Amino acid sequence: MGLVMLVAMVLLTSVSVYGELPYTGRMATATKNDRIELRLTSDQKQEIEQAAAISGRSVTDFSVPLLVEQANEVIRQERELRMSKEAWDTFNSILDMPARPLAGLADLLQRQSIFRD
């Protein structure tokens, strides 16, 4: 047994480790069991294949993260509330107004709930 190996064994046995070491087991990955088909021109396909090859990835590994990123951006924009500065100022001024009593609200809060535990 070489000196380097002996030192490595001593270090590994004398070090206390808390928690789980990364990469000591199999990494959990989602099973890829769905497909998507795309219609492309020959030029588009060649460009994608070339870019994937340059980056050292498969076409799938190159394309999927880009598609998912773009999909997330489209979804985020759809869910984002957008309004003009005037509408935002009006909204804030309404929020800053003092609360006013609503007819019947106190009575409603005193009633027994229609929901059962």
Secondary structure, 3 states (H helix, E strand, C coil): CCHHHHHHHHHHHHCCCCCCCCCCCCCCCCCCCCCCCCCCCHHHHHHHHHHHHHCCCCHHHHHHHHHHHHHHHHHHHHHCCCCCHHHHHHHHHHHHCCCCCCCCHHHHHHCCCCCCC
